[in-house]
Amino acid sequence: MSNSAQKSYDYATADFNAVYRGGELLGDAGITRVPWDIGEPQPGVLEFERRGRIRGEVLDAGCGLGDNAVFLAARGYRVTAVDAASTAIERARERAAKQQGGTEIEFAVADATSLAGYEGRFDTVLDSALFHTLDADGRRRYAAALRRAARPGAWLDMLCFAAVPGGMPEPLSVSEETVREVLTGAGWTVTELTRTAYWGVAEATRTFLEKTGVQVEIDEAGRTQLPVWSVLAERA
């Protein structure tokens, strides 16, 4: 597909409640299935836990259907999982109730760019693909809200789409410079920033990828392998 034929979208108009109900996520993008619902925790989250990056009270910001939260709860962590989409929280509660440790998770509908009522609660903040869905102002407000919700010395573990070849189109993907600037401006110290892969459901995004002209890696299981930044940061 030539650059002139590529379609762009206003990602701020994404309707997350709609896609969780089987509706259209983004205009005519053809996304009517949750692209990030792989039915298991993201590999990047498994790696955070393997490296000892999870401790104390945990906030899963933008938890979606809760697979990452369930994984952490099953390992004994105290998890609060929030999402702005009420349908996601309803389905996450239903899914978690059938899993080990799932009933111990505190699920809530909440605006992650505010997090009112959660001030100073968390030792670890997990963001598995929320940051990049926000516009520039939303990213700044979100990073500041996470800092307010975190205790001094808390850790932030984040996965966000990387603006690199083979990745999602900008502004849905984010440059390394933007990640560092936004987090530093909100009072986080970035201690590590590397590349890894985020798994998605290829069939769910086929039409979108064709219309935007994006070519991504798809594995033998039919999962997209999207490049993301794996970000480690600490609250001062």
N, C-alpha and C positions, 0 to 999 in steps of 0.2 A: 504494500500500500504506500503510495507516495505521500510526502508530507502535506501536499495541498489537499489530499483527501481525508487526512486524519481529523477526527472530531474531538473537540474539547468539551469538558463538562464543568459545571459549577458544583464543585464537591460540597459546598456549604449547604446545598439543597438536598443532600442525601437523606432519605427517610428510613431510618433504621428500624423503627417499629413496623413499617410496611414490609420490609424484607424478612423480618422474623415471623411475619404472618403469611409469607409466600407471595407478597406483592413486589412491586418494582422498587429497587433501592434508589435508582438514579435516572430519572427521565426515561429515555428510550435505550438505555444501556443494556437492557436485556438481563439484568441481574435480579432474578426472582428466587434465588436460593442463596442462603448465607454462605459467602465464599470462604469465610474463615472457620466454618464448622467442620473440622476434620475428625471430630469425635474422640479427640485425645488432646492432652496438653501439647503446646508448641515445643518443639525441640529446644528452642532458645531458653524457654522457662526451665526445662529439665536441666539445662546446662547451668543456669543461675543457681539452682538448688544443689547441683553436684559440686559446684565450686564454693559452697558455703555462703552464698550471698543472700540467704533468707534467714531472718532471725526475729524473735519477739512477735509483736503485733504486726500483722501484715495487711496492707491495703492493696486490693486488686482493682485498679482504676480502669473502667471500661471493660468489665469482666465478660460481657457477651453471654454465652451460654454456660459459662462457669467451669469449663474443663480444667483450666489452670488452677482455679480456686480449689476444686475438688482434689486435684493432685496434691496440693500443698496441705490441705486439711487432713488428708489421709496419712500424711507424714507427721502429724501432730502440731502443725502450726495453727495459730489462732488467726482466722482470715475474715476480713470484712470485704465483701465484693459489691461494687457499685456500678451502675450503668444508667445512662440517661433514658434508655429505651425500656419502658415498663414491660413490654412484651418479652424482651430478653430476660429480665429478672424473673418473670413468671415461669418461663420455660427453664431457666437455670435452676430455680428452686425444685421444679419437678424432676429434672435430671439428677440433681444432687441428692435428692431424697433416696435414690436407688443405689447410691455409691457409699463406700466406706468413708466415714467422716463428714459426709455431705450435709447432714442435719446440723452440724456444729457451725456451719458457715453463716455469718450475718449478711444476708443479701438485702440491698436497699436500692431504690430508685433515687439517684442523686445527680446533680449537675457537677461534673468534675472540674469545671472552671471556677467553682465557688467552694464546694465541700463545706458549706456552713454546718456547724455542729460537730465537725470532726477534728477540730483544732488540737494539735499536740498529742495525737493518739498513737501514731504508728512508728515502728522501728524500721520497717521495710516497706517501700512502695514499689509495686509492680505495675508496669505499663506495657502490655503486650498489644501494640498496634492501635493506640488511641491518639497519641500526639499528632501523627501526620494527618488525621482526619479533620483537624481544626484549622481555621484560617490563622493568619499571622497574629491578630489580636487575641484570638482564642488560645493560641499556644502560649502566649505570654501570661495570660490570666490563669491558664491551667498549671503552668510551672510554678507560679506564685501560690496557687491554691494547694498544690502538693507540698510545698515547703511549709505552709501554715499547718497542714495536717500531720506533718512529720515532727518527731521529737529531735532535739539537738543531736547531731551525730548519726541520724538515720541514713539508711541507704536507699538509693533509687536505682532500680534495674529496669531498663527500658529497651523495647524493640520498636523501631520505626522505619518505614520505607526509606531506602537510601536513593538519592538522586544520582544514580550511576547507570551506565549502559546495561540494558537487560532488566531494568527496574520499572516500576510504575511511573506514569507521566507526572511531571510537576504540574500543580503544586501539591499533588497527593504524595509525592516523594519529597524528601527534605535533604538539603546539603549538609555536610558535616559542619560547615561554618555556622549554619543556622541553628543546628542543634546546640552547639557549644555556646553561641551567643545568647540564645533564649534561656538555657539552663543557668548559665553564669549570671545573667541579669536578674534572675529570680532568687539568687542566693545559693545555688548548688555548685559544688566543685566537681567537675568531670574528672574522674580518675582513670577512665579507660574508655576508648571508643574504637570498636573493631567491626568488621563485616561478618555477617552470618546469613542464614536463610530462614525465611518465614514460609511455612507450608500453607497452601490454600487449595480449594477445590477447583480444578481447571475448568470443568464443565460449567460451573456457575458463572465464570467470567469470560467464556469464549466469545460471546458477541461483543462485550465491552472491549476486549483485547483487539478484536478485528477492527472495530470502529476507531479505536485510538491509534492503531498501527503499532502497538507494543508487542514485542516478541520476547517471551519469557521461557525459562527452562521448565519443562514438565517431565516428571519422573515416570517410571513404569507403572506406578500406582494411580496415575492420573492426578497428581498433585502439582500445583505450581510451586516452584522453588524461587521465591522472590527475595532479592537482596535487601537486607535491612541493616541498619546500624544497631549493634548491641552496645548499649551505653550503661556504664557504671558511674554513679555520682554519689556524693555525700553532702548532707545538709550541715552547714556550719553551725 
